[in-house]
Amino acid sequence: MKWTGRYLEYHAAAFRKDLISGLIVGIIAIPLGMAFAIASGVKPEYGIYTTIIAGILISLLGGSRFQIGGPTGAFIPILFAIVLQYGYENLLIAGFLAGIILILMGVFKLGAWIKFIPRPVTIGFTAGIAVIIFSGQIAHFLGLTGIEKHENFLPNMREVVTHLETVNIYSVCTAAICFAAVLLSSRFLPKIPGSLVGLVASSVIAALFFKGHVATIGSSFGEIPSTLPHFHFPEITWDRIKIMIQPALLIAMLGGVESLLSAVVADGMTGTRHNSNRELIGQGIANMVTPLFGGIPATGAIARTATNIRSGAASPVSGILHGIVVFLVLILFAPYASHIPLASMAPILMMVAWNMSERKPFAQVLKTKTSDSIVLLITFLLTVLTNLTTAIEVGLILSVLLFVKRMSELLKVAEVLPDSADKHKKVKAYMVSEEHYCPQISIFTLEGPLFFGTANRLETSIMDTIHLHSKIILLRMSKVPYMDTTGEAKLARLVKDFEKMGGTVLISGIQPQSMEVLKKTGLHTLIGDGHFFEHTGEAIDYALARLDLNKCMGCKHSAFLECKTLSNRMTT
């Protein structure tokens, strides 16, 4: 039997591939789901519920054939802050609202817009999140007790330093065993998930030799139930919506960015193309349904998606099967998971943080020593020292301001004249000098975008010149790719001021976008349809035919080839 569509040419062989990849990714997802939940400040089973429900729905409804969804490390600082400030129940509401926002983003086709977030911003906050995740596991790694959790990095580090005397050598040994097992299995048993090997090995050793000396999931959070939670719709009120809408927006934006980045990675590995808007809708539905069963926000997981592809996945069925695998493990082995030491989870999360740290791109951007380096550092530091909301807002605003500054330097305005030595009589800036210019015609080449960041340069570059001598001004605009209403307003002011002086403005080679703006604002009519030319030569011929010949009498500037003839004609 063969299916088509998203399950193009689907058959038994493809199902076998999906079954293997789903099994592998499902096994990997179990410890990660619990670890991410614990790090986010909620019970570990909520991470498992998220892996099951969101994982199945994202694969079933999303826009990428190979996407694996679930809880991710990127959400940890946000979710932890929400739980600490508003509580678990409000976290469910924030996740539900984020799902609605993601669906709306997909419906209104905003998927492409998310991709325009500057790379230094994404690298900066990703690296910052990695630092927060890594540092947040130090206490579990060392087995510190009496730790009070805070929202911000510095108070949490202060807690670690002030409680160093409570180091538990048994926890350190357990964490070290897990870490060593992960590294060794990755090297010698690459086909077996290293996190699972480390978790099992350290848990068994801790149970045999350190029993009662290390904190476990069961001792810290209670037994993990071996069933799915009952359906529960959170109590959503208008007051709660007003409080949680900002966290929901942040969850939706970060979830959208990470899911689409993961889909792009999957496209690069498989040569396929995802549907970004459908992906957002699928993510949105998953994030609306998951909180109804106690789950936390989810998104596309880049590492698990890549593992899914490397394991031979053929279709979204692998993602669905990965959720089913996690569900079966929950039903059959949940009681055993309660004996996992928290110290065993710490190295796994630390390695997740290391892998997501973007250290190489981070160093590359810093080496450029450009404005991007500044954006990167500020976003990174604000992510670590304040919160992700502030970091992204400041990073985006700073990126926009620096972009406008860079763009403002791109507009070049140069006065030009035809080069008589050039066989095509092309206009050149070096032809204009104090001795060689036309007292009646000024020709300017505009090169670059004419928008709010560059519009003043148009005014300062031309206005002083035209007030001095010109009767006709010709603006060559073939190299102006874009004009906004601010640029149009400056151009309109130039036209009106010049016409008050009795002058005429001509425009050649204007681009369609700029022409459309002039027509919409009425400036096209003010200038006059007959004053627009496709080629500069046509505009120059038009201007020369309208010279004041009395002023040409005895002129020695010879700006144009015709000048000598005109000057001699007037003197004879």
N, C-alpha and C positions, 0 to 999 in steps of 0.2 A: 504494500500500500504506500502511495506517495502523496504528500501534501504540497501545496504551493504557497506563495505569499511569503510571510516571514519565515515559514518553515519550508523554504524552497527545496524541492526534490527530497523531502524528508522520507527516510526509510529505516529499516531495521538496523543497518550498519551505523547510521547517524545516531540512532537512539543508543546504541552500545557506547559510542564515543561520549555522548551526553551523560550517560549513566556513570562512566568512569570519572569524567571531569566533575560532575555534580557531587560524587562521593568524596573526591579529594578536596574540593573547595568547601564542602560541608564540614569536613573534619577540621580544616583550617579555621573555619568561621566560628566554631564553638568556643574555643578559648578566647579568641579575640572579642566575640560578642560579650562574654562575661567580663573580660578585662576592661573594655570600653565602658560598660555600664557601671562597674565599680569606680572607675576613674571619674565618671560623670556624677558620682554622688548618689546613685540609685542601686537597688538590689541587682545582683548578677543575672537573675532569671529574666529581668526586663530586657537585658541585652539579647538573651536567647529568643524571647518572644519577638523582638524586633527583627532578628535574623530570619526567623521563620516566615512571619507575615509579610514584612516589607520585601524580603528577598524573593518570595514567590510573586508578589504583585508587581514589583519593578521589572522582573524578567517577563512576566505575562503581558504587561501593558505598556512598557517603555518603548523607546525608539531605537535602542541598540540591541543587536542580536546576541551580544556576548556580555552585556552588563551584569555584574553581580552587585546587588544592593544590600545594605544593612547598616548597622552602626559603624561609625568611623572615628578615627582619632581626631580629625579636624573639628568635630563637634564638642570634644571634651571640655575645653575652657568655657564655651558658651553654656552648655547644659549644666555644668557644675555651678556656674554663677547663678543660673536661673533657679536651680534647686536650692541653693544656699539662701538666695534672696526671696524667692516667691514660694518655694515648696514644690513637691513632686506633682500634686494635682494641677497646679498652674503650668508645670512643664508639659503635661498632657494637652492642656488648652493651647499653649504656644505651638506645639507640634501640629495640632489639628488646624490652627489658623495658618501655619506655614504651608500646610498641604493645600489649603484653599488658594493661597497666594501663588503657589507653584502652578496650580491648574490654570489660574487666570493668566499667568505669564505665558503658558503654553498656548492657551486659546487666542491670546492677542499677539501671538508669534514674536515673543520677546527673546526667544532662545538665542538668536544671533547676537543680540545686544550684550548678553552676559559675557560673550567672548571678547568684548572690547575693554574689559578691565585690564589696566596696564600690567605687564609682566612683573615689573619691580614690586608692585603692590601684592600680587599673588605670592611671589617668592618671599617677600618680607613677612606677610602674616602666616604663611605656611611654616617658615623657619621659626617664627615666634611661637606658634602652636607647638612645634616639636620641642622647644625648650621648656614650655610649660608642662607638657606631658612627661618629659624626661625627669624634670625636677620634682614633679608631683609623685614620682615613684620612689624617691630616695628614702622616704620614711618607711615604706613597706619593705624595701630592699634591706634596710638596716634593722628593721623590726622595732622602730622607735615607738614609745608609748607616751600617752598624755598629750599627743599632738592635737592642737585645735586648728581646724581647717578655715582658711580665709579665701576671699575671692581673688586677691592680688598676689603677685609673685613674691615681692619683697617680704610681706608679713609671713608668708609660708616658709620662705627660706630662713627667716628669723626663728620660726618655730623649730625647724630642723636643727639649727645651730644650738639653740638653748636646750634642746633635749638630746644632744649627742651622748650624754652620759647614760642614756637608757638603751644603748645599742644592744641588740640581742644576737649573740654569736650564732645561735641556731638558725635564725632568720637569714643571716649573712651567708652561712654555709648552704642553706636551701636555695637561696637566690643564685649563689655561685655555681651550684650543681646544675640548676636549670639553664643558666647562661652557657656553661661549658657544653651541656648536652645539645643545646640549640646550634652552637657553632660547629661541633663535631658532626652532628647528623647532617647539617647543611653541606659539609665537605665530603663525608664518606657515604651518606645515604640521601642523596639529593632528591630522590623521588618520594621520600617520606617527609611530611610537614615537620620542620624543625621545632616549631612552637609546641606541637603535640608531643613530640619526643621529650622535650625539656620539661613540659608540664607533668607528664606521666612519671618520668624518672625521678624528678625532685619530689613529687608528691609521695611516691612509694618510699623513697629513702626517709623523708620526713616522718611518714606514718610509722616506719619501723624503728627509727633511731631517735627522732626528736618529738615524739608524740607528747602533746601537752605543753610543749615549749615554744611552738610557733602558732601565730594566729591563722586560722583557716576561714574559708568562706562561711562555713557553718557556724563557727564561733563568733564571727563578726556580723553576719547577716541572717543567720538562721538556715534551716534546711531548705534546699531548692526543691520546690514541688515538681512532681513528675507529670503534671497536667498543664494544659493551657488555661489561662485565667478566664473568668466569665466575662461576657460582654458588659461593658460599663461605659455609658455615655457621660463624659464629664459635665459638671454643672457650669454651663457657659452663661454668664450674665454680661450685660453691657459694660458694667464697671470692670469686670475681669478682662474683657476684650480691650478696653482702653489701656489697661495696665500692661497686657501681654502683647499688644500689637507690634511694639518696637522689637522685642526679642523674636517674635515670629518673623518679622521682616528679615532680621539678621540670619535666622535659621534658613529661611527660604532662599536668600541670596547665596549664602555659603553652600547650601545643599545643591542649588542650581549650578553654581560654578564647579563644584567638585564632580557632580554627576556628568556634566558636559565635558570636563577635562578627561574624566575616565573614559567616556565614549570616544573622544578624539584619540586617546591612547589605543583603544580597541580597534578603531579604524586603521590606525597606522600599522598595527600588528597583523591585521587580516585583509587589508585592502578593501574593506567595506565602507559604507557611508551611513551614519546614523541620522535619524530624524530628530533634531534638537527640540522642536516644539512638542512632539509626541513624547519624547523622553521626559520633559518637564511635567507634562500631564500625568504620565505614569508615576513619576516621583511624587506628584501631588496627591494622587489617589492613595498611594501607599502610606504617605504621611498623615492622611486623614483617617485611614482605617486602623493603622497600628496603635495609636493612642487609645482606641476603643477597647483594646485588649491589654492595655498597660504598657505598651512598647514606647520607646523613645524615638526621636527623629532619626531618619535614615537617609542615606544618599548612595550614589555609586561609589564603590570601593575600588580604587585603582589597582592595588596590589592583588586583591582577590579576582578582579576581572582579568588581569594579566595571567594569573595562575590558571584561571578557567580556560583561557585561550591556549596556553602552553600544554594544558592537559588534554587537548584535542576536542574541545567543545565544538559542536556543529550548529547549534541553534539555541534559542532562549530556553529550551527544555532543560538544559544543564543547570540554569539558574533556578528553575522551578524545582528540579530534583535536589539541588543543594539545600533548599528550604525544607524539603521532605526529610532529607537525611538528618538535619538538625532536630526536626520534630521527633523522629524515631529515637535518636540518642537521648533526647529529653525524657521521653516516656520510659526508656529502658534503663538509663544509667544516671538519672538525676541525683539519686541519693549518694552516689560515689563522688559526684562533683563537689559536694559540700565539704569534702575532706581536702580539697586543694588549698595549699597554703597561699596566703596573700603574697608572701615573698616569692613564690613561684610565678605569680602574675607580673611582678615588677620587671624582671629582665625582658619579658616578652613585649611589654609596653615600651620599655626603653629602646628596644631594637626597632619597634614600629616608629618611635620618634626619630631615631637615627636615620632610618630609611626614608622618612618623609621630610627630612630637614632641608632638602634642596641645597646642600652644602656646596656642590660644584657650581650650579648656576649662581648662587649667592656670591661666591668668590669671583666669578667671571664678571658679574655686574659691578662689584666693588672695584675691580681692576680698571674698569673704563674711566673711573673718576669723572663722571658726568653728572648731570642733574638726576639721572636714573639712580645713581648711587645714593644720592641724598634721600630720594623717595624710599628706596629700599631700606636704608638704615632707620629712617624715622618710623616707617611702618613696622619694622621689626621691633624696635625699642618700645613703641607704644603698645604693640601686641603683648609684649612680655610685662611691661611695667604698669599698663592701665588695663584696657580691655579691647577685645576685637572690634567692637562697634566703633570706638574712638579711632583705633588704628586704621580701619578701612576708610572711614569718613575723611580723616586727615590725609591719608595716602592718596585717595581719589582727588580731593580738592587740590592738594599740592601738585599732583600730576597734571591736572587741568591748567593750573596757573603757570607751571613751567612749560607746558605745551604751548600755551598762548604766547608766552614770552619768546619761545623758540620760533614760533610761526611769525611773530611780529618782526623778526629779523629777516624773514624770507622775502618780504615785498621789496623789490628793487625798482626805483624810479630813476630813469636816466634820460637826459636830453640827448637827442641824436640828430644826425644829418646824413644824407646819402654820401657814400664814398665814391667819388668820381673815378677812382682807380679800379673799383670793383666792376666787372663786366655786367653784373646783375644789378648794380647801383643799390646794393643793400645799405641800410642805414646803420651807422656805427656811432658809439658814444665819443670815441676819440676824435671824431671830425669836428666836434664843437669846441671852440676856444674863444677868447676875448676878441680875437681878430676875425674869427670865422664863425658867423652865426647870421641868422636872418632876423632883422628888426621887426618883421611883420608876422612870421610864421614860427611857432615853436612846436617841435615834435618830441613827444615823450614816449618811451617804451616802459610799460608796466609789466613786471614779472613777479608772479606770486599771488597768493590769495588776498583778496580785498575784503577784510572782515573787521570786526570790532577791535581786534588786536593790532591791526596794521593800518587802519583807516587814517589815523593822524599823520602817518608818514606821507600819504598822498597829498594832504593839504600843505604840510611844511615843505615838501619837495617842489611843488608846482606854483603855489599861490604867489610867493615872492617874485618868481620869475615872470609870470604873466602880468603882474602889476607894472613891471618895468617897461615892456615894449610891445608885446605881441598883439596882433590883430586877430590872428587865427591860431588856435591851439589844436593839435592833432594828437589824440591818445591812441597808441597802439596797444590793444588789449588781448591779443591772441594768446598771450602767456599768463592770463589771469584765469585760473581754473575754477575759482569759486568767488562769489560775492554775496555778502549778507546785507541786511537792511541798513546796518551801520555804515558799511562801505558805500552803499547806494546813497545814503544821506550825505556823506562827505563829497561824493561825486556831484550830487545835486547842488550842494552849496557852491562848489567850484564853478559849475555851469552857470548858476544864477548870478554869482558875483562877476564872472567874466562877461556875461551878456549885458549886465548893467553898465559895463565899461565900453559897450558897443562891439564886443568881440563875438566870435563864432567858435563853437566847439565841434570838432569832427572826431569820429571814433572809427577805427578800422580793426577788423579781425576779431570782433567780440565773440566770446564763446556762448553757446546756447543757454547755459544756466544763467549767466550774467544778463543776457538779453531778456530772458523770461522775467528776471527780477525788475529790470527797467520798465518792462511793459506793465507789470502788475502795479508798480508804484506811480506810473504816469510820466516818469522821467524820459522815456523813449519819445513820447509825444512832445515834451518840452524841447528836447534836443532837435527833433525833427527827423522824420524817416529818411529824408534825402541827405542827412549828414552822417549816415552809417555806411561804411564801405567794407567790402570783403578783403580787399588788398590795400596795402599802404600806398602803392604807386598811384592807384585811382584817387585816393584821398589827397595826395600831394598835387596831382594835376588839377583837382577841383580847387584846392587852396590857391595855387599859382594863378588860376584864371580870375581870382577875386582879389588880387593884390591892389593896393593903392599905388598906381604907377608913378605918381608924383614923388612918392617916397623912394622909389627905385632909382630916381635920377641921381647919377653920380655915385651910387652905392658901390663900395669896394670890397664888400664881405664875400661875395660870390659863393653863397651857401649852396646854390643849385646851379646846374649847368645852364639853366635858362636865364640866370641873373645877368650874365654878361650881355646877352642879347637885349634884355629888357632895359638895362642901364644905357647901352649904346643907343637904343631906339629913342630914349627920352632926351638924350643930349644932342641928337642930330636934327 
